[in-house]
Amino acid sequence: MISDMELHTVASLLRRGHALDQLSTGLTLLAALLGFGQWLVGVIDPWLLLLSVTLIVLGLLEKYWALRVAFDADLFQRMADSAHSLAERTFALDQALTALGLQPAERAGRLWSERQRGALMLLRRQSRLLGAQVVLTLGFILASPWLAFSG
């Protein structure tokens, strides 16, 4: 049986996804400026354009997972803050999710440990996409030919 403190803890962990999303948004905007800047200057490097597009796509995917993580964070927080019994809260949540088409009816009544694992898996997906963005950005910076001229 999951406790209210566990629900609060999961909600707190999931809220950390907001910081990940902010960094990803910055990298995505940087990639968009980098790609768009090539067209403004008139010199288009295919590798740089490919990097920009890849970073933008990764950023958009990360944004999708960030929205899902934020939604779960709010749900876990709401469940933890409610004064009703956990069984009543779970039943009401499952009814609402099913009515809105966000959950199939056969998934209602899942254990909270399963829901917790699923929510944290979404946070891991979000962080992996951000990690890919960071690695590509750092790789580009370190592999850039202009870096040799700065020393």
Secondary structure by P-SEA (a helix, b strand, c coil): cccaaaaaaaaaaaaaaaaaaaaaaaaaaaaaaaaaaaaaaccccaaaaaaaaaaaaaaaaaaaaaaaaaaaaaaaaaaaaccccaaaaaaaaaaaaaaacccccccccccaaaaaaaaaaaaaaaaaaaaaaaaaaaaaaaacccccccc
